[in-house]
Structure formats: structure tokens, C-alpha cells
Amino acid sequence: MTDMDVEELIARHPRVFHTMSAIAWPSVQRHGLLSTQQLIDLFGLDAGERERLLGAPRKQSTVLRTSGLPPAVIRDQKPMKFVAEKIDPHSSLTEYLAAINSRVFFWASAERLDRLRQAKEYRTEDQVVLHVDTRALVERYGPRIELCRLNSGAVTQKNHPLRGHRSWLPIADYPYDEYRRRFGRDGALVEVTVLDAVPDILDLTDKIEGTID
């Protein structure tokens, strides 16, 4: 088999994982998981704030607050330190950031999740972690799911691979076997993403960890 099929994805990754600041938990309970772009639309931010949050890698996390809505969190993109130097020639930084900001992210393995939770910026922060049933996610959102071999938000070294807005591929086009041969089991798939939003994420979630008031 050259490309991945749905049953292979589910068999290899029966659960995928999403972590968030506990501050954002009430918002997720109400709205589900929204992309950064959709959060900005929901909160009706002005042009200047939209450009600050979408137009360049974010240097700090931002808590969104407005009357009538629970707060939401847009996380920083500090690990994108060298991203401008690592954009594929067939893409651009603008296109890459637009691609990142228009999707919801899940880790394909618990090991990757744990690495993020232990990162210096998040180690002391209360977090909520969703363990999501992959089959249920695919059944609801299959046409909007795209996979990535990279941690797309981390470009901390100059020798990191090139990336661009086509770094994510639909399940049927994903060359899992080739990546497994080249990069090993742990490096074959890092991210499972859904374009736009997963408003019913709690219906697809098997387990919730973290501080929930």
C-alpha cells in the first residue's frame, strides 16, 4: 500500500489528542474547537488585531475576551523561530500561516502530546487534554481532515525540514508507508488536523484530563 486508507489511520492511531489552556475550556464547552481564524471571527476583532494575530508568527499567547462569550486563548508561535528560512519555494510565509490558522490540530500520539505538555511555556499552566476517538472524528469530518508529518508549528532549528501550505494532505493521499520507511514509526505522522472547526468535539471525546471547574 502506497497511501494511507481510513482503516489504517484508525488502527495505527485509534485516539488523537488536543490540549488547551484551562482558561479556554468554557469556550470549548460552548463552541467546540475553533481554528484561530474562526476564533478571531467569533470575537469580532478589528483589522489591527487580526493582522497582529494572523499576519506573522505570534510572539505571545493572547486571551480573547468580550461581553457575552467565555474567554478563548490563541497560543503563541514562539517555536517558529526560523520559519521564514524554511518555507518551501512553492509556498510563502503568508500562505503557510494562513494554512496553520485555518485548522484545528490534534497530536497523533500521546508521546507528542506529552512533549508539548512538558514544554517550558506550558509546564506550569493548567491544561485540559481531550482524548478523541479517531473513528468518530473521521466519520464526521473525513473530507476536512488533513495529515502532516511535521510538528508544523515548531521550527526551532535551521536544519528543520522545509514546509509550506501543502504540508498537510488528505488521508487518501498521505504516503504513510514511505514516511514510515524514511522516518520511523514515530516520525511517520505527527499531526491530524481538521479544517475550520470541530464544534461537536465533546461528542467525539472519550476522556478529558485536566483542571475543569
PyMOL commands that place a pseudoatom at each C-alpha (Angstrom):
pseudoatom trace, name=CA, resn=MET, resi=1, chain=A, elem=C, hetatm=0, pos=[0.000, 0.000, 0.000]
pseudoatom trace, name=CA, resn=THR, resi=2, chain=A, elem=C, hetatm=0, pos=[1.441, 3.333, -1.035]
pseudoatom trace, name=CA, resn=ASP, resi=3, chain=A, elem=C, hetatm=0, pos=[-1.019, 5.746, 0.502]
pseudoatom trace, name=CA, resn=MET, resi=4, chain=A, elem=C, hetatm=0, pos=[-2.920, 5.534, 3.741]
pseudoatom trace, name=CA, resn=ASP, resi=5, chain=A, elem=C, hetatm=0, pos=[-6.551, 4.500, 3.998]
pseudoatom trace, name=CA, resn=VAL, resi=6, chain=A, elem=C, hetatm=0, pos=[-9.019, 5.336, 6.731]
pseudoatom trace, name=CA, resn=GLU, resi=7, chain=A, elem=C, hetatm=0, pos=[-8.907, 1.955, 8.439]
pseudoatom trace, name=CA, resn=GLU, resi=8, chain=A, elem=C, hetatm=0, pos=[-5.117, 2.054, 8.586]
pseudoatom trace, name=CA, resn=LEU, resi=9, chain=A, elem=C, hetatm=0, pos=[-5.203, 5.505, 10.162]
pseudoatom trace, name=CA, resn=ILE, resi=10, chain=A, elem=C, hetatm=0, pos=[-7.696, 4.336, 12.785]
pseudoatom trace, name=CA, resn=ALA, resi=11, chain=A, elem=C, hetatm=0, pos=[-5.760, 1.128, 13.504]
pseudoatom trace, name=CA, resn=ARG, resi=12, chain=A, elem=C, hetatm=0, pos=[-2.433, 2.915, 13.952]
pseudoatom trace, name=CA, resn=HIS, resi=13, chain=A, elem=C, hetatm=0, pos=[-3.867, 5.934, 15.771]
pseudoatom trace, name=CA, resn=PRO, resi=14, chain=A, elem=C, hetatm=0, pos=[-7.135, 4.934, 17.492]
pseudoatom trace, name=CA, resn=ARG, resi=15, chain=A, elem=C, hetatm=0, pos=[-7.007, 8.090, 19.617]
pseudoatom trace, name=CA, resn=VAL, resi=16, chain=A, elem=C, hetatm=0, pos=[-5.765, 11.573, 18.802]
pseudoatom trace, name=CA, resn=PHE, resi=17, chain=A, elem=C, hetatm=0, pos=[-5.170, 14.312, 21.348]
pseudoatom trace, name=CA, resn=HIS, resi=18, chain=A, elem=C, hetatm=0, pos=[-5.845, 18.014, 21.752]
pseudoatom trace, name=CA, resn=THR, resi=19, chain=A, elem=C, hetatm=0, pos=[-4.525, 20.158, 24.588]
pseudoatom trace, name=CA, resn=MET, resi=20, chain=A, elem=C, hetatm=0, pos=[-5.623, 23.638, 25.582]
pseudoatom trace, name=CA, resn=SER, resi=21, chain=A, elem=C, hetatm=0, pos=[-5.213, 26.165, 28.348]
pseudoatom trace, name=CA, resn=ALA, resi=22, chain=A, elem=C, hetatm=0, pos=[-7.783, 25.568, 31.081]
pseudoatom trace, name=CA, resn=ILE, resi=23, chain=A, elem=C, hetatm=0, pos=[-8.843, 29.198, 30.555]
pseudoatom trace, name=CA, resn=ALA, resi=24, chain=A, elem=C, hetatm=0, pos=[-10.259, 28.131, 27.180]
pseudoatom trace, name=CA, resn=TRP, resi=25, chain=A, elem=C, hetatm=0, pos=[-12.245, 25.165, 28.499]
pseudoatom trace, name=CA, resn=PRO, resi=26, chain=A, elem=C, hetatm=0, pos=[-15.579, 27.017, 28.967]
pseudoatom trace, name=CA, resn=SER, resi=27, chain=A, elem=C, hetatm=0, pos=[-15.317, 28.309, 25.389]
pseudoatom trace, name=CA, resn=VAL, resi=28, chain=A, elem=C, hetatm=0, pos=[-14.702, 24.803, 24.057]
pseudoatom trace, name=CA, resn=GLN, resi=29, chain=A, elem=C, hetatm=0, pos=[-17.673, 23.529, 26.033]
pseudoatom trace, name=CA, resn=ARG, resi=30, chain=A, elem=C, hetatm=0, pos=[-19.856, 26.135, 24.327]
pseudoatom trace, name=CA, resn=HIS, resi=31, chain=A, elem=C, hetatm=0, pos=[-18.389, 26.353, 20.818]
pseudoatom trace, name=CA, resn=GLY, resi=32, chain=A, elem=C, hetatm=0, pos=[-16.242, 23.250, 20.361]
pseudoatom trace, name=CA, resn=LEU, resi=33, chain=A, elem=C, hetatm=0, pos=[-12.774, 23.578, 18.863]
pseudoatom trace, name=CA, resn=LEU, resi=34, chain=A, elem=C, hetatm=0, pos=[-12.372, 26.518, 16.502]
pseudoatom trace, name=CA, resn=SER, resi=35, chain=A, elem=C, hetatm=0, pos=[-9.405, 27.445, 14.334]
pseudoatom trace, name=CA, resn=THR, resi=36, chain=A, elem=C, hetatm=0, pos=[-7.572, 30.651, 15.160]
pseudoatom trace, name=CA, resn=GLN, resi=37, chain=A, elem=C, hetatm=0, pos=[-9.254, 32.288, 12.163]
pseudoatom trace, name=CA, resn=GLN, resi=38, chain=A, elem=C, hetatm=0, pos=[-12.706, 31.269, 13.398]
pseudoatom trace, name=CA, resn=LEU, resi=39, chain=A, elem=C, hetatm=0, pos=[-11.977, 32.440, 16.949]
pseudoatom trace, name=CA, resn=ILE, resi=40, chain=A, elem=C, hetatm=0, pos=[-10.983, 35.844, 15.603]
pseudoatom trace, name=CA, resn=ASP, resi=41, chain=A, elem=C, hetatm=0, pos=[-14.208, 35.988, 13.579]
pseudoatom trace, name=CA, resn=LEU, resi=42, chain=A, elem=C, hetatm=0, pos=[-16.274, 34.911, 16.615]
pseudoatom trace, name=CA, resn=PHE, resi=43, chain=A, elem=C, hetatm=0, pos=[-14.794, 37.666, 18.777]
pseudoatom trace, name=CA, resn=GLY, resi=44, chain=A, elem=C, hetatm=0, pos=[-15.135, 40.276, 16.025]
pseudoatom trace, name=CA, resn=LEU, resi=45, chain=A, elem=C, hetatm=0, pos=[-11.586, 41.597, 16.310]
pseudoatom trace, name=CA, resn=ASP, resi=46, chain=A, elem=C, hetatm=0, pos=[-10.667, 44.751, 14.425]
pseudoatom trace, name=CA, resn=ALA, resi=47, chain=A, elem=C, hetatm=0, pos=[-8.277, 44.847, 11.480]
pseudoatom trace, name=CA, resn=GLY, resi=48, chain=A, elem=C, hetatm=0, pos=[-5.237, 45.738, 13.559]
pseudoatom trace, name=CA, resn=GLU, resi=49, chain=A, elem=C, hetatm=0, pos=[-5.716, 42.839, 15.967]
pseudoatom trace, name=CA, resn=ARG, resi=50, chain=A, elem=C, hetatm=0, pos=[-6.446, 40.444, 13.111]
pseudoatom trace, name=CA, resn=GLU, resi=51, chain=A, elem=C, hetatm=0, pos=[-3.192, 41.416, 11.425]
pseudoatom trace, name=CA, resn=ARG, resi=52, chain=A, elem=C, hetatm=0, pos=[-1.233, 41.077, 14.677]
pseudoatom trace, name=CA, resn=LEU, resi=53, chain=A, elem=C, hetatm=0, pos=[-2.600, 37.590, 15.332]
pseudoatom trace, name=CA, resn=LEU, resi=54, chain=A, elem=C, hetatm=0, pos=[-2.639, 36.254, 11.758]
pseudoatom trace, name=CA, resn=GLY, resi=55, chain=A, elem=C, hetatm=0, pos=[-0.039, 38.197, 9.781]
pseudoatom trace, name=CA, resn=ALA, resi=56, chain=A, elem=C, hetatm=0, pos=[3.146, 36.984, 11.467]
pseudoatom trace, name=CA, resn=PRO, resi=57, chain=A, elem=C, hetatm=0, pos=[4.213, 34.306, 13.952]
pseudoatom trace, name=CA, resn=ARG, resi=58, chain=A, elem=C, hetatm=0, pos=[2.763, 35.234, 17.345]
pseudoatom trace, name=CA, resn=LYS, resi=59, chain=A, elem=C, hetatm=0, pos=[5.324, 36.170, 19.990]
pseudoatom trace, name=CA, resn=GLN, resi=60, chain=A, elem=C, hetatm=0, pos=[2.931, 35.639, 22.890]
pseudoatom trace, name=CA, resn=SER, resi=61, chain=A, elem=C, hetatm=0, pos=[-0.349, 33.971, 23.728]
pseudoatom trace, name=CA, resn=THR, resi=62, chain=A, elem=C, hetatm=0, pos=[-3.484, 36.119, 23.697]
pseudoatom trace, name=CA, resn=VAL, resi=63, chain=A, elem=C, hetatm=0, pos=[-6.600, 35.672, 25.809]
pseudoatom trace, name=CA, resn=LEU, resi=64, chain=A, elem=C, hetatm=0, pos=[-9.662, 36.861, 23.881]
pseudoatom trace, name=CA, resn=ARG, resi=65, chain=A, elem=C, hetatm=0, pos=[-12.405, 38.424, 25.986]
pseudoatom trace, name=CA, resn=THR, resi=66, chain=A, elem=C, hetatm=0, pos=[-15.674, 40.106, 25.085]
pseudoatom trace, name=CA, resn=SER, resi=67, chain=A, elem=C, hetatm=0, pos=[-19.078, 40.542, 26.629]
pseudoatom trace, name=CA, resn=GLY, resi=68, chain=A, elem=C, hetatm=0, pos=[-21.333, 37.505, 26.359]
pseudoatom trace, name=CA, resn=LEU, resi=69, chain=A, elem=C, hetatm=0, pos=[-18.636, 34.985, 25.453]
pseudoatom trace, name=CA, resn=PRO, resi=70, chain=A, elem=C, hetatm=0, pos=[-16.389, 32.847, 27.651]
pseudoatom trace, name=CA, resn=PRO, resi=71, chain=A, elem=C, hetatm=0, pos=[-12.704, 33.679, 27.149]
pseudoatom trace, name=CA, resn=ALA, resi=72, chain=A, elem=C, hetatm=0, pos=[-10.673, 31.919, 24.462]
pseudoatom trace, name=CA, resn=VAL, resi=73, chain=A, elem=C, hetatm=0, pos=[-6.921, 31.529, 24.072]
pseudoatom trace, name=CA, resn=ILE, resi=74, chain=A, elem=C, hetatm=0, pos=[-4.822, 31.936, 20.936]
pseudoatom trace, name=CA, resn=ARG, resi=75, chain=A, elem=C, hetatm=0, pos=[-1.451, 30.390, 21.676]
pseudoatom trace, name=CA, resn=ASP, resi=76, chain=A, elem=C, hetatm=0, pos=[1.895, 31.898, 20.802]
pseudoatom trace, name=CA, resn=GLN, resi=77, chain=A, elem=C, hetatm=0, pos=[4.039, 30.631, 17.934]
pseudoatom trace, name=CA, resn=LYS, resi=78, chain=A, elem=C, hetatm=0, pos=[7.422, 31.122, 19.606]
pseudoatom trace, name=CA, resn=PRO, resi=79, chain=A, elem=C, hetatm=0, pos=[8.743, 27.770, 18.304]
pseudoatom trace, name=CA, resn=MET, resi=80, chain=A, elem=C, hetatm=0, pos=[8.549, 29.177, 14.741]
pseudoatom trace, name=CA, resn=LYS, resi=81, chain=A, elem=C, hetatm=0, pos=[11.884, 30.904, 15.287]
pseudoatom trace, name=CA, resn=PHE, resi=82, chain=A, elem=C, hetatm=0, pos=[13.359, 30.044, 11.857]
pseudoatom trace, name=CA, resn=VAL, resi=83, chain=A, elem=C, hetatm=0, pos=[10.134, 29.581, 9.882]
pseudoatom trace, name=CA, resn=ALA, resi=84, chain=A, elem=C, hetatm=0, pos=[10.871, 32.342, 7.353]
pseudoatom trace, name=CA, resn=GLU, resi=85, chain=A, elem=C, hetatm=0, pos=[14.034, 30.477, 6.318]
pseudoatom trace, name=CA, resn=LYS, resi=86, chain=A, elem=C, hetatm=0, pos=[12.307, 27.101, 5.993]
pseudoatom trace, name=CA, resn=ILE, resi=87, chain=A, elem=C, hetatm=0, pos=[9.390, 27.839, 3.661]
pseudoatom trace, name=CA, resn=ASP, resi=88, chain=A, elem=C, hetatm=0, pos=[9.122, 25.630, 0.590]
pseudoatom trace, name=CA, resn=PRO, resi=89, chain=A, elem=C, hetatm=0, pos=[9.913, 27.541, -2.651]
pseudoatom trace, name=CA, resn=HIS, resi=90, chain=A, elem=C, hetatm=0, pos=[6.429, 26.667, -3.921]
pseudoatom trace, name=CA, resn=SER, resi=91, chain=A, elem=C, hetatm=0, pos=[4.797, 28.319, -0.912]
pseudoatom trace, name=CA, resn=SER, resi=92, chain=A, elem=C, hetatm=0, pos=[5.155, 31.530, 1.097]
pseudoatom trace, name=CA, resn=LEU, resi=93, chain=A, elem=C, hetatm=0, pos=[5.134, 32.501, 4.753]
pseudoatom trace, name=CA, resn=THR, resi=94, chain=A, elem=C, hetatm=0, pos=[1.753, 34.187, 4.249]
pseudoatom trace, name=CA, resn=GLU, resi=95, chain=A, elem=C, hetatm=0, pos=[0.248, 31.038, 2.747]
pseudoatom trace, name=CA, resn=TYR, resi=96, chain=A, elem=C, hetatm=0, pos=[1.784, 28.865, 5.447]
pseudoatom trace, name=CA, resn=LEU, resi=97, chain=A, elem=C, hetatm=0, pos=[0.468, 30.980, 8.303]
pseudoatom trace, name=CA, resn=ALA, resi=98, chain=A, elem=C, hetatm=0, pos=[-2.972, 31.087, 6.672]
pseudoatom trace, name=CA, resn=ALA, resi=99, chain=A, elem=C, hetatm=0, pos=[-2.948, 27.283, 6.473]
pseudoatom trace, name=CA, resn=ILE, resi=100, chain=A, elem=C, hetatm=0, pos=[-1.989, 26.933, 10.130]
pseudoatom trace, name=CA, resn=ASN, resi=101, chain=A, elem=C, hetatm=0, pos=[-4.518, 29.491, 11.334]
pseudoatom trace, name=CA, resn=SER, resi=102, chain=A, elem=C, hetatm=0, pos=[-7.403, 27.855, 9.451]
pseudoatom trace, name=CA, resn=ARG, resi=103, chain=A, elem=C, hetatm=0, pos=[-7.325, 24.438, 11.112]
pseudoatom trace, name=CA, resn=VAL, resi=104, chain=A, elem=C, hetatm=0, pos=[-7.772, 22.611, 14.413]
pseudoatom trace, name=CA, resn=PHE, resi=105, chain=A, elem=C, hetatm=0, pos=[-4.837, 20.439, 15.500]
pseudoatom trace, name=CA, resn=PHE, resi=106, chain=A, elem=C, hetatm=0, pos=[-4.610, 17.025, 17.120]
pseudoatom trace, name=CA, resn=TRP, resi=107, chain=A, elem=C, hetatm=0, pos=[-1.472, 15.140, 18.092]
pseudoatom trace, name=CA, resn=ALA, resi=108, chain=A, elem=C, hetatm=0, pos=[-1.320, 11.700, 16.504]
pseudoatom trace, name=CA, resn=SER, resi=109, chain=A, elem=C, hetatm=0, pos=[0.426, 10.171, 19.532]
pseudoatom trace, name=CA, resn=ALA, resi=110, chain=A, elem=C, hetatm=0, pos=[0.398, 10.532, 23.298]
pseudoatom trace, name=CA, resn=GLU, resi=111, chain=A, elem=C, hetatm=0, pos=[4.193, 10.904, 23.202]
pseudoatom trace, name=CA, resn=ARG, resi=112, chain=A, elem=C, hetatm=0, pos=[3.958, 14.090, 21.151]
pseudoatom trace, name=CA, resn=LEU, resi=113, chain=A, elem=C, hetatm=0, pos=[1.261, 15.382, 23.465]
pseudoatom trace, name=CA, resn=ASP, resi=114, chain=A, elem=C, hetatm=0, pos=[3.476, 14.800, 26.492]
pseudoatom trace, name=CA, resn=ARG, resi=115, chain=A, elem=C, hetatm=0, pos=[6.343, 16.684, 24.865]
pseudoatom trace, name=CA, resn=LEU, resi=116, chain=A, elem=C, hetatm=0, pos=[4.135, 19.729, 24.445]
pseudoatom trace, name=CA, resn=ARG, resi=117, chain=A, elem=C, hetatm=0, pos=[2.809, 19.496, 27.995]
pseudoatom trace, name=CA, resn=GLN, resi=118, chain=A, elem=C, hetatm=0, pos=[6.363, 19.459, 29.308]
pseudoatom trace, name=CA, resn=ALA, resi=119, chain=A, elem=C, hetatm=0, pos=[7.464, 22.448, 27.241]
pseudoatom trace, name=CA, resn=LYS, resi=120, chain=A, elem=C, hetatm=0, pos=[8.778, 25.279, 29.378]
pseudoatom trace, name=CA, resn=GLU, resi=121, chain=A, elem=C, hetatm=0, pos=[5.965, 27.666, 28.416]
pseudoatom trace, name=CA, resn=TYR, resi=122, chain=A, elem=C, hetatm=0, pos=[3.202, 25.217, 29.353]
pseudoatom trace, name=CA, resn=ARG, resi=123, chain=A, elem=C, hetatm=0, pos=[4.661, 23.175, 32.214]
pseudoatom trace, name=CA, resn=THR, resi=124, chain=A, elem=C, hetatm=0, pos=[3.145, 25.318, 34.966]
pseudoatom trace, name=CA, resn=GLU, resi=125, chain=A, elem=C, hetatm=0, pos=[-0.097, 26.119, 33.132]
pseudoatom trace, name=CA, resn=ASP, resi=126, chain=A, elem=C, hetatm=0, pos=[-3.338, 24.312, 33.950]
pseudoatom trace, name=CA, resn=GLN, resi=127, chain=A, elem=C, hetatm=0, pos=[-4.276, 22.398, 30.823]
pseudoatom trace, name=CA, resn=VAL, resi=128, chain=A, elem=C, hetatm=0, pos=[-7.204, 20.378, 29.614]
pseudoatom trace, name=CA, resn=VAL, resi=129, chain=A, elem=C, hetatm=0, pos=[-6.486, 17.421, 27.333]
pseudoatom trace, name=CA, resn=LEU, resi=130, chain=A, elem=C, hetatm=0, pos=[-9.067, 15.754, 25.109]
pseudoatom trace, name=CA, resn=HIS, resi=131, chain=A, elem=C, hetatm=0, pos=[-8.632, 12.108, 24.070]
pseudoatom trace, name=CA, resn=VAL, resi=132, chain=A, elem=C, hetatm=0, pos=[-10.608, 11.918, 20.828]
pseudoatom trace, name=CA, resn=ASP, resi=133, chain=A, elem=C, hetatm=0, pos=[-11.919, 8.786, 19.133]
pseudoatom trace, name=CA, resn=THR, resi=134, chain=A, elem=C, hetatm=0, pos=[-10.287, 8.788, 15.696]
pseudoatom trace, name=CA, resn=ARG, resi=135, chain=A, elem=C, hetatm=0, pos=[-13.007, 6.725, 14.035]
pseudoatom trace, name=CA, resn=ALA, resi=136, chain=A, elem=C, hetatm=0, pos=[-15.715, 9.107, 15.238]
pseudoatom trace, name=CA, resn=LEU, resi=137, chain=A, elem=C, hetatm=0, pos=[-13.668, 12.111, 14.087]
pseudoatom trace, name=CA, resn=VAL, resi=138, chain=A, elem=C, hetatm=0, pos=[-13.157, 10.598, 10.631]
pseudoatom trace, name=CA, resn=GLU, resi=139, chain=A, elem=C, hetatm=0, pos=[-16.812, 9.631, 10.287]
pseudoatom trace, name=CA, resn=ARG, resi=140, chain=A, elem=C, hetatm=0, pos=[-17.898, 13.216, 11.000]
pseudoatom trace, name=CA, resn=TYR, resi=141, chain=A, elem=C, hetatm=0, pos=[-15.082, 15.176, 9.338]
pseudoatom trace, name=CA, resn=GLY, resi=142, chain=A, elem=C, hetatm=0, pos=[-13.256, 12.866, 6.915]
pseudoatom trace, name=CA, resn=PRO, resi=143, chain=A, elem=C, hetatm=0, pos=[-13.339, 15.221, 3.889]
pseudoatom trace, name=CA, resn=ARG, resi=144, chain=A, elem=C, hetatm=0, pos=[-11.908, 18.065, 6.025]
pseudoatom trace, name=CA, resn=ILE, resi=145, chain=A, elem=C, hetatm=0, pos=[-9.161, 16.024, 7.696]
pseudoatom trace, name=CA, resn=GLU, resi=146, chain=A, elem=C, hetatm=0, pos=[-5.553, 16.553, 6.580]
pseudoatom trace, name=CA, resn=LEU, resi=147, chain=A, elem=C, hetatm=0, pos=[-2.422, 14.887, 7.933]
pseudoatom trace, name=CA, resn=CYS, resi=148, chain=A, elem=C, hetatm=0, pos=[1.099, 16.212, 8.430]
pseudoatom trace, name=CA, resn=ARG, resi=149, chain=A, elem=C, hetatm=0, pos=[4.425, 14.504, 9.095]
pseudoatom trace, name=CA, resn=LEU, resi=150, chain=A, elem=C, hetatm=0, pos=[5.814, 17.577, 10.862]
pseudoatom trace, name=CA, resn=ASN, resi=151, chain=A, elem=C, hetatm=0, pos=[5.094, 19.490, 14.007]
pseudoatom trace, name=CA, resn=SER, resi=152, chain=A, elem=C, hetatm=0, pos=[4.079, 22.363, 11.773]
pseudoatom trace, name=CA, resn=GLY, resi=153, chain=A, elem=C, hetatm=0, pos=[4.366, 24.982, 14.485]
pseudoatom trace, name=CA, resn=ALA, resi=154, chain=A, elem=C, hetatm=0, pos=[7.936, 24.138, 15.510]
pseudoatom trace, name=CA, resn=VAL, resi=155, chain=A, elem=C, hetatm=0, pos=[10.878, 25.475, 13.509]
pseudoatom trace, name=CA, resn=THR, resi=156, chain=A, elem=C, hetatm=0, pos=[13.426, 25.815, 16.280]
pseudoatom trace, name=CA, resn=GLN, resi=157, chain=A, elem=C, hetatm=0, pos=[16.498, 24.735, 14.297]
pseudoatom trace, name=CA, resn=LYS, resi=158, chain=A, elem=C, hetatm=0, pos=[17.920, 25.864, 10.972]
pseudoatom trace, name=CA, resn=ASN, resi=159, chain=A, elem=C, hetatm=0, pos=[18.187, 22.232, 9.834]
pseudoatom trace, name=CA, resn=HIS, resi=160, chain=A, elem=C, hetatm=0, pos=[14.457, 21.551, 10.208]
pseudoatom trace, name=CA, resn=PRO, resi=161, chain=A, elem=C, hetatm=0, pos=[12.666, 20.394, 7.024]
pseudoatom trace, name=CA, resn=LEU, resi=162, chain=A, elem=C, hetatm=0, pos=[11.102, 22.791, 4.559]
pseudoatom trace, name=CA, resn=ARG, resi=163, chain=A, elem=C, hetatm=0, pos=[7.374, 23.304, 4.913]
pseudoatom trace, name=CA, resn=GLY, resi=164, chain=A, elem=C, hetatm=0, pos=[4.546, 25.113, 3.150]
pseudoatom trace, name=CA, resn=HIS, resi=165, chain=A, elem=C, hetatm=0, pos=[0.804, 25.315, 2.787]
pseudoatom trace, name=CA, resn=ARG, resi=166, chain=A, elem=C, hetatm=0, pos=[0.796, 21.899, 1.077]
pseudoatom trace, name=CA, resn=SER, resi=167, chain=A, elem=C, hetatm=0, pos=[2.499, 20.164, 4.019]
pseudoatom trace, name=CA, resn=TRP, resi=168, chain=A, elem=C, hetatm=0, pos=[-0.921, 18.750, 5.001]
pseudoatom trace, name=CA, resn=LEU, resi=169, chain=A, elem=C, hetatm=0, pos=[-2.515, 16.046, 2.855]
pseudoatom trace, name=CA, resn=PRO, resi=170, chain=A, elem=C, hetatm=0, pos=[-5.904, 14.288, 2.787]
pseudoatom trace, name=CA, resn=ILE, resi=171, chain=A, elem=C, hetatm=0, pos=[-5.920, 10.811, 4.319]
pseudoatom trace, name=CA, resn=ALA, resi=172, chain=A, elem=C, hetatm=0, pos=[-6.163, 9.074, 0.937]
pseudoatom trace, name=CA, resn=ASP, resi=173, chain=A, elem=C, hetatm=0, pos=[-3.116, 10.945, -0.400]
pseudoatom trace, name=CA, resn=TYR, resi=174, chain=A, elem=C, hetatm=0, pos=[-0.899, 10.519, 2.651]
pseudoatom trace, name=CA, resn=PRO, resi=175, chain=A, elem=C, hetatm=0, pos=[2.217, 8.383, 1.900]
pseudoatom trace, name=CA, resn=TYR, resi=176, chain=A, elem=C, hetatm=0, pos=[2.322, 6.696, 5.299]
pseudoatom trace, name=CA, resn=ASP, resi=177, chain=A, elem=C, hetatm=0, pos=[4.363, 3.649, 4.282]
pseudoatom trace, name=CA, resn=GLU, resi=178, chain=A, elem=C, hetatm=0, pos=[7.011, 5.783, 2.601]
pseudoatom trace, name=CA, resn=TYR, resi=179, chain=A, elem=C, hetatm=0, pos=[7.250, 8.068, 5.634]
pseudoatom trace, name=CA, resn=ARG, resi=180, chain=A, elem=C, hetatm=0, pos=[7.453, 5.105, 7.979]
pseudoatom trace, name=CA, resn=ARG, resi=181, chain=A, elem=C, hetatm=0, pos=[10.376, 3.689, 5.997]
pseudoatom trace, name=CA, resn=ARG, resi=182, chain=A, elem=C, hetatm=0, pos=[12.161, 7.043, 5.904]
pseudoatom trace, name=CA, resn=PHE, resi=183, chain=A, elem=C, hetatm=0, pos=[11.376, 8.457, 9.343]
pseudoatom trace, name=CA, resn=GLY, resi=184, chain=A, elem=C, hetatm=0, pos=[10.367, 5.510, 11.526]
pseudoatom trace, name=CA, resn=ARG, resi=185, chain=A, elem=C, hetatm=0, pos=[7.073, 4.777, 13.230]
pseudoatom trace, name=CA, resn=ASP, resi=186, chain=A, elem=C, hetatm=0, pos=[7.158, 7.854, 15.459]
pseudoatom trace, name=CA, resn=GLY, resi=187, chain=A, elem=C, hetatm=0, pos=[8.077, 10.160, 12.588]
pseudoatom trace, name=CA, resn=ALA, resi=188, chain=A, elem=C, hetatm=0, pos=[5.564, 8.903, 10.047]
pseudoatom trace, name=CA, resn=LEU, resi=189, chain=A, elem=C, hetatm=0, pos=[2.646, 11.018, 11.272]
pseudoatom trace, name=CA, resn=VAL, resi=190, chain=A, elem=C, hetatm=0, pos=[2.671, 13.876, 13.777]
pseudoatom trace, name=CA, resn=GLU, resi=191, chain=A, elem=C, hetatm=0, pos=[-0.482, 15.951, 13.217]
pseudoatom trace, name=CA, resn=VAL, resi=192, chain=A, elem=C, hetatm=0, pos=[-4.094, 15.170, 12.406]
pseudoatom trace, name=CA, resn=THR, resi=193, chain=A, elem=C, hetatm=0, pos=[-5.918, 18.376, 11.521]
pseudoatom trace, name=CA, resn=VAL, resi=194, chain=A, elem=C, hetatm=0, pos=[-9.472, 19.408, 10.693]
pseudoatom trace, name=CA, resn=LEU, resi=195, chain=A, elem=C, hetatm=0, pos=[-10.105, 22.463, 8.569]
pseudoatom trace, name=CA, resn=ASP, resi=196, chain=A, elem=C, hetatm=0, pos=[-12.101, 25.293, 10.180]
pseudoatom trace, name=CA, resn=ALA, resi=197, chain=A, elem=C, hetatm=0, pos=[-13.677, 23.826, 13.323]
pseudoatom trace, name=CA, resn=VAL, resi=198, chain=A, elem=C, hetatm=0, pos=[-14.946, 20.805, 15.249]
pseudoatom trace, name=CA, resn=PRO, resi=199, chain=A, elem=C, hetatm=0, pos=[-17.993, 22.254, 17.029]
pseudoatom trace, name=CA, resn=ASP, resi=200, chain=A, elem=C, hetatm=0, pos=[-19.152, 18.873, 18.382]
pseudoatom trace, name=CA, resn=ILE, resi=201, chain=A, elem=C, hetatm=0, pos=[-15.758, 17.802, 19.709]
pseudoatom trace, name=CA, resn=LEU, resi=202, chain=A, elem=C, hetatm=0, pos=[-17.148, 16.736, 23.085]
pseudoatom trace, name=CA, resn=ASP, resi=203, chain=A, elem=C, hetatm=0, pos=[-19.375, 14.166, 21.357]
pseudoatom trace, name=CA, resn=LEU, resi=204, chain=A, elem=C, hetatm=0, pos=[-16.218, 12.586, 19.895]
pseudoatom trace, name=CA, resn=THR, resi=205, chain=A, elem=C, hetatm=0, pos=[-14.166, 12.660, 23.097]
pseudoatom trace, name=CA, resn=ASP, resi=206, chain=A, elem=C, hetatm=0, pos=[-13.583, 9.524, 25.182]
pseudoatom trace, name=CA, resn=LYS, resi=207, chain=A, elem=C, hetatm=0, pos=[-11.605, 11.042, 28.048]
pseudoatom trace, name=CA, resn=ILE, resi=208, chain=A, elem=C, hetatm=0, pos=[-10.944, 14.513, 29.445]
pseudoatom trace, name=CA, resn=GLU, resi=209, chain=A, elem=C, hetatm=0, pos=[-7.901, 15.282, 31.599]
pseudoatom trace, name=CA, resn=GLY, resi=210, chain=A, elem=C, hetatm=0, pos=[-7.144, 18.469, 33.445]
pseudoatom trace, name=CA, resn=THR, resi=211, chain=A, elem=C, hetatm=0, pos=[-8.480, 21.218, 35.627]
pseudoatom trace, name=CA, resn=ILE, resi=212, chain=A, elem=C, hetatm=0, pos=[-12.176, 21.645, 34.993]
pseudoatom trace, name=CA, resn=ASP, resi=213, chain=A, elem=C, hetatm=0, pos=[-14.180, 23.975, 37.213]
for i in range(1, 213): cmd.bond("trace and resi %d" % i, "trace and resi %d" % (i + 1))
show_as sticks, trace
zoom trace
